[in-house]
Amino acid sequence: MKKVEAIIKPFKLDEVKEALQEIGLQGITVTEAKGFGRQKGHTELYRGAEYVVDFLPKVKLELVIDDDMIDKAIEAISRSAKTGRIGDGKIFVSAVEEAVRIRTGETGPEAI
């Protein structure tokens, strides 16, 4: 099992969700986040005062999937989240040692 974490632009969330559903993935956790990478921040003017916006709004997606679905999931996220501009985001993949469905006690791939 693998855990996929993706940081994407908020307006791309619906497209990414649909792309993941098309390949058969059902469970996803979405968290609103703020951050920056190479995109840095930008300066805004508010009531005549200039201020720097360091942390930009992002969305963090988390999903745990079987190893055989990892390539399809990465491709679906990459394709649907891409705008071609700086700040499109990142995808991180890590190993998951165990999963347990609390309601039934199922473990491993059956729990996801």
Contacts in CASP RR format, 6 or more apart in sequence:
PFRMAT RR
TARGET T0000
AUTHOR 0000-0000-0000
METHOD contacts of the structure
MODEL  1
MKKVEAIIKPFKLDEVKEALQEIGLQGITVTEAKGFGRQKGHTELYRGAE
YVVDFLPKVKLELVIDDDMIDKAIEAISRSAKTGRIGDGKIFVSAVEEAV
RIRTGETGPEAI
1 64 0 8 1.000
1 65 0 8 1.000
1 66 0 8 1.000
1 67 0 8 1.000
1 95 0 8 1.000
1 96 0 8 1.000
1 99 0 8 1.000
1 108 0 8 1.000
1 109 0 8 1.000
1 112 0 8 1.000
2 64 0 8 1.000
2 65 0 8 1.000
2 66 0 8 1.000
2 67 0 8 1.000
2 70 0 8 1.000
2 93 0 8 1.000
2 94 0 8 1.000
2 95 0 8 1.000
2 96 0 8 1.000
3 62 0 8 1.000
3 63 0 8 1.000
3 64 0 8 1.000
3 93 0 8 1.000
3 94 0 8 1.000
3 95 0 8 1.000
3 96 0 8 1.000
4 61 0 8 1.000
4 62 0 8 1.000
4 63 0 8 1.000
4 64 0 8 1.000
4 65 0 8 1.000
4 70 0 8 1.000
4 73 0 8 1.000
4 74 0 8 1.000
4 77 0 8 1.000
4 91 0 8 1.000
4 92 0 8 1.000
4 93 0 8 1.000
5 60 0 8 1.000
5 61 0 8 1.000
5 62 0 8 1.000
5 91 0 8 1.000
5 92 0 8 1.000
5 93 0 8 1.000
5 94 0 8 1.000
6 16 0 8 1.000
6 60 0 8 1.000
6 61 0 8 1.000
6 77 0 8 1.000
6 81 0 8 1.000
6 89 0 8 1.000
6 90 0 8 1.000
6 91 0 8 1.000
6 92 0 8 1.000
7 33 0 8 1.000
7 58 0 8 1.000
7 59 0 8 1.000
7 60 0 8 1.000
7 61 0 8 1.000
7 89 0 8 1.000
7 90 0 8 1.000
8 16 0 8 1.000
8 58 0 8 1.000
8 59 0 8 1.000
8 61 0 8 1.000
8 77 0 8 1.000
8 81 0 8 1.000
8 88 0 8 1.000
8 89 0 8 1.000
9 58 0 8 1.000
9 59 0 8 1.000
9 81 0 8 1.000
9 83 0 8 1.000
9 87 0 8 1.000
9 88 0 8 1.000
9 89 0 8 1.000
10 32 0 8 1.000
10 57 0 8 1.000
10 58 0 8 1.000
10 59 0 8 1.000
12 59 0 8 1.000
12 80 0 8 1.000
12 81 0 8 1.000
12 83 0 8 1.000
13 30 0 8 1.000
13 59 0 8 1.000
13 61 0 8 1.000
15 80 0 8 1.000
15 81 0 8 1.000
16 61 0 8 1.000
16 76 0 8 1.000
16 77 0 8 1.000
16 80 0 8 1.000
16 81 0 8 1.000
17 28 0 8 1.000
18 80 0 8 1.000
19 76 0 8 1.000
19 77 0 8 1.000
19 79 0 8 1.000
19 80 0 8 1.000
20 28 0 8 1.000
20 63 0 8 1.000
20 73 0 8 1.000
20 76 0 8 1.000
20 77 0 8 1.000
22 76 0 8 1.000
23 69 0 8 1.000
23 72 0 8 1.000
23 73 0 8 1.000
23 76 0 8 1.000
25 63 0 8 1.000
25 65 0 8 1.000
25 69 0 8 1.000
25 73 0 8 1.000
27 63 0 8 1.000
27 112 0 8 1.000
28 61 0 8 1.000
28 62 0 8 1.000
28 63 0 8 1.000
29 61 0 8 1.000
29 62 0 8 1.000
29 63 0 8 1.000
30 59 0 8 1.000
30 60 0 8 1.000
30 61 0 8 1.000
30 62 0 8 1.000
31 59 0 8 1.000
31 60 0 8 1.000
31 62 0 8 1.000
32 57 0 8 1.000
32 58 0 8 1.000
32 59 0 8 1.000
32 60 0 8 1.000
33 57 0 8 1.000
33 58 0 8 1.000
33 59 0 8 1.000
33 60 0 8 1.000
34 55 0 8 1.000
34 56 0 8 1.000
34 57 0 8 1.000
34 58 0 8 1.000
35 54 0 8 1.000
35 55 0 8 1.000
35 56 0 8 1.000
35 58 0 8 1.000
36 54 0 8 1.000
36 55 0 8 1.000
36 56 0 8 1.000
37 87 0 8 1.000
38 86 0 8 1.000
38 87 0 8 1.000
39 56 0 8 1.000
39 86 0 8 1.000
39 87 0 8 1.000
40 54 0 8 1.000
41 52 0 8 1.000
41 53 0 8 1.000
41 54 0 8 1.000
41 55 0 8 1.000
41 56 0 8 1.000
42 52 0 8 1.000
42 53 0 8 1.000
42 56 0 8 1.000
43 50 0 8 1.000
43 51 0 8 1.000
43 52 0 8 1.000
43 53 0 8 1.000
44 50 0 8 1.000
44 51 0 8 1.000
44 52 0 8 1.000
44 53 0 8 1.000
56 87 0 8 1.000
58 89 0 8 1.000
61 77 0 8 1.000
63 73 0 8 1.000
64 96 0 8 1.000
64 99 0 8 1.000
64 112 0 8 1.000
65 73 0 8 1.000
65 112 0 8 1.000
66 109 0 8 1.000
66 112 0 8 1.000
70 93 0 8 1.000
74 91 0 8 1.000
74 93 0 8 1.000
77 91 0 8 1.000
78 91 0 8 1.000
81 88 0 8 1.000
81 89 0 8 1.000
82 88 0 8 1.000
98 107 0 8 1.000
98 108 0 8 1.000
99 107 0 8 1.000
99 108 0 8 1.000
99 109 0 8 1.000
99 111 0 8 1.000
99 112 0 8 1.000
100 106 0 8 1.000
100 107 0 8 1.000
100 108 0 8 1.000
100 111 0 8 1.000
101 107 0 8 1.000
101 110 0 8 1.000
101 111 0 8 1.000
105 111 0 8 1.000
END
